Amino acid sequence: MTNPASAPSPHRRPAGLALGFLTGGVIGASLTAFIGGCVVERAPLVVTGLALPAVYGLAYFLGTLPRRARRAAVVPCTALARIEAREATKAETSDVPVRFELSVVPDDAPAFRVEMWQDVNQVELPDYRPRGVVVVEYPPDRPWKTRIVERPTPQWEERAAGAEMDAVPGPVVKGETPSGCAGGLLTLLGLLLGVAAVLLLFRADLFDSDGGTNDGRAPSAPAPTPSVSVSVSSSWSTSTVTSATGTVTLGSGQSMLDGNQLREAVESLTRGADRRRALTVVVQERMLTVVFSPTGVRAAGFDPRSLPYDRVPDLVEEAGTTPGVGTARSWQLIADRVTGSLRLRVVVTGSGGSGTLEADGRGTVLRRSGGS
């Protein structure tokens, strides 16, 4: 006959709630500081976002070290237990999570009922049948940490084989339960307060990064935007200009080889006092595309208005006379000067193949190639 023990509290709920609240605050503050620092390019914020969780983790480790040392020094109790209920869940591996309800009967302490989870190999699962007797171990101060001993010593194995036990009445000691809705709300509240704390403490860096300096001087002019797009449409063309490229598209029935069409299209993209330079100019039948040099790089590129406009129709016609090209269907002129001198390359595609012609900046033919 056994005397059932009263169900002990599986954990200290206020401490767990406080830890969840603090963890949420650290998560919110560190993420906000790190992301905000990356966006506004502020090293102190980035360092704060990285250092805060590291400091919190170290403090938690040092703070719980004495408790974990005390628990590690406690010698676990060994006892016999009767399996009152067993519920196995499905698993894709050989080890199956099983929920056990046990009646634990220690030799020198009151008996108690406990609910616990343990992974059991599928092959060994039939050995743990209800009303069977097993050997268990548990810390005396935390009986909800009960574990079934899979390979007990011969003495305990012999005792379990010949033991007959009755079910222990009374409440069931369950494992550490989650903090539930209250814990989740406190964690969320801590996260929001952590975000708010970072936004409040670093508001000058986050929201006034483009404002005036704090030394009394006037605020500096705002930096130019990296990409400004301007589109102009008319009955004959559409023009689009950004900080990186410019494009002109002619209307139906028009061609860049007509009259001064190409010259006017280039000048429409290069108006202004800055006289923007180009890395590459691509001309097709009804489209002009200019890739501009990066801002502040003076040496790279060329002035697109220096192209030999008068020679372009002749170069296209000459490339189309390459043997094997056949009837010309499309053409393309590419002018670039990344290094060295300006070079023009004209490619004409026809019914029989394609022909390529290369010329210098004055339109003088240097070489021809292609054909079927």
Order of alpha helices (4+ residues) and beta strands (2+ residues): alpha-alpha-beta-beta-beta-beta-beta-alpha-beta-alpha-alpha-beta-beta-beta-alpha-beta-beta-alpha-beta-beta-beta-beta
